[in-house]
Amino acid sequence: MDTDKIDMNQLKKFKHEVTRFMMAYKFALDKMDTKIDILKQEFEYIHEYNPIEHVSSRLKSPESLLTKIQRKKIPLSLNGIKEQVHDIAGIRITCSFLSDIYTISDMIQRQKDLQVIEMKDYIASPKPNGYRSLHLIVEVPVFMSDREIHVYVEVQIRTIAMDFWASLEHKIFYKYNKTIPTRLVNELKEAAESASALDYKMETIHKEVTNIKAAQDEEESLRSLNWNNETFKLPSGLLQSILGGEKPSS
């Protein structure tokens, strides 16, 4: 009877620790979601351009986590799992253009309460199958009622084109455990190259349009005069007279 009681107490303690363990990741994910939402709203209300198109987050299910632990032969201890499995909590940020990826990455890395543990740039060095994205492993402090816990959150930042390719690649080969024919591997990589070329083309067009707009805005600003909190547009005839000077008499 005493043995059964001890076993039940151990089981209760284990369940309590596992619940606290998973809650810490949920709270870390909530914290990251809030941080990114603040940045998104700041861009919407203050800046003229918002680089964040879409944000999604997910917490690994116990079944998925257990499968990964068994596959990688990770010791069955909470501390061992924490140190060796860095994608229990994950957040994905989809942006418009390539340059936005690094802008958002810099903003996240400047957060004083976050520490970037690892960065993998699959844009500069794509995976063999063509996959592209920027991955950050961020250590997030979580303040519980009686302790402070630090857990890892994986942040993936990619463009719309990268996300389109990755989502369909995952859907095509979901739960497909057999060897993929070389021809299909090559076609998949070609599709990734096409998506990358589209990213670079749209980035170039975006920069050119931005430069054109900036030049037009500057010209518009020079053609107007601010006085006493009011803006007056200078007549073209007056500008030509001032800038061109008097015409020489014949």
C-alpha positions as CSV (number, residue, x, y, z in Angstrom):
1,M,0.0,0.0,0.0
2,D,2.8,2.4,0.9
3,T,4.5,1.6,-2.4
4,D,1.4,2.4,-4.4
5,K,1.1,5.7,-2.5
6,I,4.7,6.7,-3.3
7,D,4.2,5.8,-6.9
8,M,1.1,8.0,-7.1
9,N,2.9,10.9,-5.4
10,Q,5.7,10.6,-7.9
11,L,3.3,10.5,-10.8
12,K,1.5,13.5,-9.4
13,K,4.8,15.4,-9.1
14,F,5.9,14.4,-12.6
15,K,2.5,15.5,-14.1
16,H,2.9,18.9,-12.3
17,E,6.4,19.4,-13.6
18,V,5.4,18.5,-17.2
19,T,2.4,20.9,-17.0
20,R,4.6,23.7,-15.8
21,F,7.2,22.9,-18.4
22,M,4.7,23.2,-21.3
23,M,3.0,26.2,-19.8
24,A,6.4,28.0,-19.8
25,Y,6.6,27.5,-23.6
26,K,3.0,28.7,-24.1
27,F,3.7,31.9,-22.1
28,A,7.0,32.5,-24.0
29,L,5.0,32.2,-27.2
30,D,2.4,34.6,-25.9
31,K,5.2,37.0,-25.0
32,M,6.7,36.8,-28.5
33,D,3.3,37.2,-30.1
34,T,2.8,40.4,-28.1
35,K,6.2,41.8,-29.0
36,I,5.7,41.2,-32.7
37,D,2.1,42.6,-32.6
38,I,3.4,45.8,-31.0
39,L,6.0,46.2,-33.8
40,K,3.3,45.5,-36.4
41,Q,0.9,48.1,-34.9
42,E,3.8,50.7,-34.6
43,F,4.4,50.3,-38.3
44,E,0.7,50.6,-39.1
45,Y,0.1,53.8,-37.1
46,I,3.5,55.6,-37.3
47,H,5.4,54.5,-40.3
48,E,4.2,54.7,-43.9
49,Y,5.2,51.1,-44.6
50,N,4.5,47.8,-42.7
51,P,6.9,45.0,-43.5
52,I,4.9,42.3,-41.6
53,E,2.3,40.6,-43.7
54,H,1.3,37.7,-41.5
55,V,2.2,36.1,-38.2
56,S,1.4,32.6,-37.0
57,S,2.6,30.6,-34.0
58,R,2.4,27.0,-32.8
59,L,3.2,24.8,-29.8
60,K,4.4,21.3,-30.4
61,S,1.9,18.7,-29.3
62,P,3.1,16.1,-26.7
63,E,2.9,13.4,-29.4
64,S,5.0,15.3,-31.9
65,L,7.5,16.2,-29.2
66,L,7.8,12.6,-28.0
67,T,8.3,11.4,-31.6
68,K,11.2,13.9,-32.0
69,I,12.7,12.9,-28.7
70,Q,12.7,9.2,-29.7
71,R,14.0,9.9,-33.2
72,K,16.9,12.0,-31.9
73,K,17.5,9.7,-28.9
74,I,17.3,12.6,-26.5
75,P,17.4,11.7,-22.7
76,L,14.0,11.6,-21.2
77,S,14.5,14.5,-18.7
78,L,12.9,17.9,-18.9
79,N,16.2,19.7,-18.8
80,G,17.6,17.5,-21.5
81,I,14.6,18.1,-23.7
82,K,14.8,21.9,-23.1
83,E,18.5,22.0,-24.1
84,Q,18.3,19.8,-27.2
85,V,14.8,20.6,-28.6
86,H,14.7,24.2,-29.6
87,D,11.5,24.3,-31.6
88,I,8.9,23.3,-29.0
89,A,7.5,26.8,-29.4
90,G,7.6,28.4,-32.9
91,I,6.6,31.6,-34.5
92,R,6.6,32.4,-38.2
93,I,6.7,35.9,-39.6
94,T,5.8,36.4,-43.3
95,C,7.0,39.6,-44.9
96,S,6.7,41.3,-48.2
97,F,10.3,41.7,-49.4
98,L,13.8,40.2,-48.8
99,S,15.1,43.3,-47.0
100,D,12.2,43.2,-44.6
101,I,13.4,39.8,-43.3
102,Y,16.7,41.3,-42.0
103,T,14.9,44.5,-40.7
104,I,12.5,42.4,-38.6
105,S,15.4,40.2,-37.4
106,D,17.4,43.2,-36.3
107,M,14.3,44.6,-34.4
108,I,13.9,41.3,-32.6
109,Q,17.6,41.0,-31.7
110,R,17.5,44.6,-30.2
111,Q,14.9,43.5,-27.6
112,K,16.8,43.8,-24.4
113,D,15.0,40.9,-22.6
114,L,15.7,38.5,-25.4
115,Q,18.9,36.6,-26.2
116,V,19.5,35.2,-29.7
117,I,21.2,31.8,-29.1
118,E,21.5,30.7,-32.8
119,M,20.8,32.1,-36.2
120,K,20.6,30.1,-39.4
121,D,20.4,32.0,-42.7
122,Y,18.9,29.7,-45.2
123,I,18.5,32.6,-47.6
124,A,22.3,33.1,-48.0
125,S,22.8,29.4,-47.9
126,P,19.6,27.5,-49.0
127,K,19.0,23.9,-48.0
128,P,19.8,21.3,-50.7
129,N,16.1,21.0,-51.6
130,G,15.9,24.8,-52.2
131,Y,14.3,25.8,-48.8
132,R,14.9,29.5,-47.9
133,S,14.1,31.3,-44.6
134,L,15.9,33.0,-41.7
135,H,15.7,31.1,-38.5
136,L,16.4,32.5,-35.0
137,I,16.5,30.6,-31.7
138,V,15.6,33.1,-29.1
139,E,15.8,32.6,-25.3
140,V,12.8,34.2,-23.6
141,P,12.4,34.8,-19.9
142,V,9.1,33.8,-18.4
143,F,8.2,35.1,-15.0
144,M,6.0,32.6,-13.1
145,S,4.5,33.1,-9.6
146,D,7.4,31.5,-7.8
147,R,10.3,31.4,-10.3
148,E,11.8,32.8,-13.5
149,I,12.2,30.2,-16.4
150,H,14.1,30.7,-19.6
151,V,12.9,28.8,-22.6
152,Y,13.7,28.8,-26.3
153,V,11.4,29.9,-29.1
154,E,12.2,29.3,-32.8
155,V,11.4,32.3,-35.0
156,Q,11.2,31.8,-38.8
157,I,11.1,34.9,-41.0
158,R,10.4,34.5,-44.7
159,T,8.9,36.3,-47.7
160,I,5.5,35.5,-49.2
161,A,7.2,33.6,-52.0
162,M,9.3,31.6,-49.6
163,D,6.3,30.7,-47.5
164,F,4.3,29.7,-50.6
165,W,7.0,27.3,-51.6
166,A,7.6,25.9,-48.1
167,S,3.9,25.4,-47.4
168,L,3.3,23.5,-50.7
169,E,6.5,21.4,-50.3
170,H,5.3,20.4,-46.8
171,K,1.9,19.5,-48.1
172,I,3.1,17.5,-51.1
173,F,5.5,15.4,-49.0
174,Y,3.6,15.3,-45.7
175,K,4.0,11.8,-44.1
176,Y,5.8,10.5,-47.2
177,N,8.7,8.4,-45.8
178,K,10.0,6.9,-49.0
179,T,12.8,8.1,-51.2
180,I,11.7,10.9,-53.5
181,P,12.6,10.4,-57.2
182,T,15.6,12.6,-58.3
183,R,13.5,14.2,-61.1
184,L,11.0,15.5,-58.5
185,V,13.7,16.7,-56.2
186,N,15.2,18.7,-59.1
187,E,11.9,20.1,-60.1
188,L,11.2,21.2,-56.6
189,K,14.6,22.9,-56.4
190,E,13.8,24.7,-59.7
191,A,10.5,25.9,-58.3
192,A,12.4,27.3,-55.3
193,E,14.8,29.1,-57.6
194,S,11.9,30.6,-59.5
195,A,10.4,31.8,-56.2
196,S,13.8,33.3,-55.3
197,A,14.1,35.0,-58.6
198,L,10.6,36.5,-58.1
199,D,11.6,37.8,-54.7
200,Y,14.7,39.6,-56.2
201,K,12.6,41.0,-59.0
202,M,9.9,42.4,-56.7
203,E,12.6,43.8,-54.4
204,T,14.2,45.6,-57.3
205,I,10.8,47.1,-58.5
206,H,9.9,48.0,-54.9
207,K,13.2,50.0,-54.5
208,E,12.8,51.7,-57.8
209,V,9.2,52.8,-57.0
210,T,10.3,54.0,-53.5
211,N,13.1,56.1,-55.1
212,I,10.7,57.6,-57.6
213,K,8.2,58.4,-54.9
214,A,10.9,60.0,-52.7
215,A,12.0,62.2,-55.6
216,Q,8.5,63.3,-56.3
217,D,7.8,64.0,-52.6
218,E,11.0,66.1,-52.4
219,E,10.0,68.1,-55.5
220,E,6.5,68.6,-54.2
221,S,8.0,69.8,-50.9
222,L,10.3,72.3,-52.6
223,R,7.4,73.7,-54.6
224,S,5.5,74.6,-51.4
225,L,6.1,77.0,-48.6
226,N,5.2,76.4,-44.9
227,W,4.2,79.5,-43.0
228,N,2.3,80.0,-39.8
229,N,1.3,76.3,-39.7
230,E,-0.1,76.5,-43.2
231,T,1.2,75.2,-46.5
232,F,1.1,77.3,-49.6
233,K,1.8,75.9,-53.1
234,L,4.1,78.2,-55.1
235,P,2.8,79.1,-58.5
236,S,4.8,77.6,-61.4
237,G,5.1,81.1,-63.0
238,L,6.6,82.5,-59.9
239,L,9.1,79.7,-59.6
240,Q,10.2,80.0,-63.2
241,S,10.6,83.8,-62.8
242,I,12.7,83.4,-59.6
243,L,14.8,80.4,-60.8
244,G,15.2,81.5,-64.4
245,G,15.8,85.2,-63.8
246,E,14.9,87.9,-66.2
247,K,15.1,87.1,-69.9
248,P,17.7,89.2,-71.7
249,S,16.1,92.0,-73.9
250,S,16.6,91.6,-77.7
